[in-house]
Each structure stands twice: as structure tokens, then as C-alpha cells.
Amino acid sequence: MLLIKQKPDIKEADITDESLYRQRRRFLQAAAVAAAGLAAPGLLASPFAMAGEKLTGVNTGRYVLDEKPTPYKDVTGYNNFYEFSTNKQAVARLAEDFKTRPWKIAVEGEVAKPAIYEFDDLLKPHKLEERVYRLRCVEAWSMVVPWVGIPLADVIKRLQPTSRAKYVRFVTLHDPEQMPGQRPGLLGSGLDWPYVEGLRMDEAMNPLTLLGVGLYGEVMPKQNGAPVRLVVPWKYGFKSIKSIVKIQFLETQPKTTWNLAAQQEYGFYANVNPNVDHPRWSQKRERRIGEDSLFSPKRETLMFNGYAEQVAHLYAGMDLKKHY
């Protein structure tokens, strides 16, 4: 089966089954933005664009799957975002009032251009791309998502990390007033905040790695990690950190949230690997959200989530059971 190919011309109707309400809402929002003169090719629709607004000037991406994307309602209605709730179906409701503008991102560490950047200033020199990627979560479920984003490598090159920068550390917003899952005493949370993730520099620079700012051609919904999240398609979903407020360039491997919380269950690399089971369940198969029911046969999980051709060389000679 062909997993990744150059993206053909695909009509929007071929990749989404959104309701008439969604289509009407998107049309009205796009028309309002255009009437206000805010749409600019290659940029977000507005410096103050909000979730659900149409993105403009999105380029055809380099990668696409020969698999049907997961319906919009499932991508935006079934979310791992513990900052709001451990209940995946409650996140969208609890994130409704989350403020994603204005938004700043601090760049720190071994880098030539450290600063606190306005979100749009950091990203706007770069062109947006749509890429259809799998998302595979450690709980053995998966989706196929039409992400819109900017190659992380493009942003990193602009920031000019030094030769000492071997890792990139990302930090999520810590704001318990807006994010009820960060408040102490909530049943089922049990994590230290803020949420922290990291990549080796060569992983961060891989062409597949995106800073995601949207999906299905729209500004990133709040429950999916607005205004900007990481998308690393060959790793389990918890590596794709959401609502990023800090990027640090480090010489040593950073500690990460889930690895600190349960070291035997969540490794630093977290590469999708059907041969390495989670201590409490198998990773050999997966359930596709929005397509398969609980009683449907599960899919076979692919090594590196099907992206081995693009990333296997990053781990040549490594024991992937040890470096899980």
C-alpha cells in the first residue's frame, strides 16, 4: 500500500464530510475576513484570527496519505488535552472560552536569536502547507488529519541555534484559571504542570515535523492545541505538544512530562512501534476513530506509524526496545 506520495489535486469535498452548518459558517467567516481586507496570501487570515476561521494562502503539501481523513467532528470532538480534562469528549466544551490571542512564544537557550516573539511575528515569514498525516495515540487509537502548518525546520533555521543545541524543549501554557485540568486536586490528572516535551535536534529538523496552526483549512481549534502545536507523525500523540508558549534549545536531553510521571510506560523517543507494547496493553493494533466501531476489526499498527522511509535512518543502530 502506498503510504505517502506527492499530493494530487484534491477537492475539499473529497477530504471532509462536514455538515452544511460547518460549511455555511466557514463561508461566512471567510467572506467577513476578505471584506475586512485581512486575508493575506501565506499568512494567517488575521493577526487576531480565532479558531474556526478560514486560513488563506495555504500551499499544497508535500505529503498525503491514500487513506480517507477522519471526519472533522471526530478530530475536534475526541481530544487528548489533559490541561482541560482527562475525558476526551469533554475537552471541546471546557476549552470554549480559552483565549488564544494575543499569544507570545519565548525562544531561549543555545540560539542566536533568543526573544519573546508575538506568535504571528514568529510564523508569518513562512508559507503554510496542508499535509495529511496519521495521528497514532499510545492508547491504541488513531486518526488521519489534514493538518495545516509550517515545517519546524524552517522556523529553527531562522532562529539560528548554536552548535551546542542538541535538543529542542517545548512548554505548554500553564494557566489553571483557563485550563481546569491544571487545577490541584482533580481526579485523574496527576501530572506536574506545565506540560513539557522534547525532540532531538535531527528529529526537530526532519521535514515531516510541523508546527501546526490549523486543520481542515481552518485556524486550529482550541481543543486541538490552538494557536500552535507540534505535529510529529511517527511518534505517539503525547509527543505532539499543544498550545506552545516556550521553545528552548538545549545541550542535554530534557525531562518530559509523561516520562517523569511514568518512566516505564512513556519513553523520551515514543516512536510508534508495534513490537514494543505498553506495559498495560498491546501496540500491535489500533482502532481508527470515526471509522471503526468498538466491534470492528482493528488495524495493524505500522512501524514508525508508516513513516519509516522518512525517519528510520534517525535511529540506525539504536535498540528501539531500550530507547522506547
Protein Blocks (a to p, Z undefined) as FASTA:
>chain_A
ZZbdcdddddfklmcccdfklmmmmmmmmmmmmmnopacghiafbfkbcehiacehiacd
fbdcfbdcddfklmmmoccdfklomclklmmmmmmmpcfbdcddddehjdfbgcdddfkl
mmmmpccdddddddddfkopacddddddddfklmmmmnopafklmbdcddddddfklmmm
lpghiahilpacdddddddfklmmpmklccdfbeehiacdfklopabdcddfkbcfklmc
ghifbdcddfbdcddfklmmommlmcfklpacfkbccfkbcfkbccdehkacfkbccddd
dehhhpmmmmmmmmgoiafklmZZ
